Amino acid sequence: QRKIMAVLWMTPIYSITSWMSLVFTSAEPYLAVIREFYESYCVYIFLSFLIAVLGRGDRHAVVDLLEERADQLSRPDKCRCGPKFWKRCWSGCKDKCG
């Protein structure tokens, strides 16, 4: 539960440091360091959580599990935000807004 709470605390820490950087503009670089540090800490904790859950604490078990199932992964789809997507959005917006 400690690992889950560390990740869940990311939103309040981000919001507080962002608000403080708007109010105290001179302290913004220092608050940015705090945000970046906590973000990297959350990535570390999340990966540690995945190892604990998937591999029952053994990192090599997780790597082996991923190697076994690598052939089951599909290739990522193309980005759906291409020119056709934006053209449809623009025409839909013009139709609704007149």
Stockholm file with secondary structure:
# STOCKHOLM 1.0

chainA/1-98         QRKIMAVLWMTPIYSITSWMSLVFTSAEPYLAVIREFYESYCVYIFLSFLIAVLGRGDRHAVVDLLEERADQLSRPDKCRCGPKFWKRCWSGCKDKCG
#=GR chainA/1-98 SS CHHHHHHHTHHHHHHHHHHHHHHCGGGHHHHHHHHHHHHHHHHHHHHHHHHHHHSTTCHHHHHHHHHHTGGGCCCCCCCSCSHHHHHHHHHHHHHHHC
#=GC SS_cons        CHHHHHHHTHHHHHHHHHHHHHHCGGGHHHHHHHHHHHHHHHHHHHHHHHHHHHSTTCHHHHHHHHHHTGGGCCCCCCCSCSHHHHHHHHHHHHHHHC
//
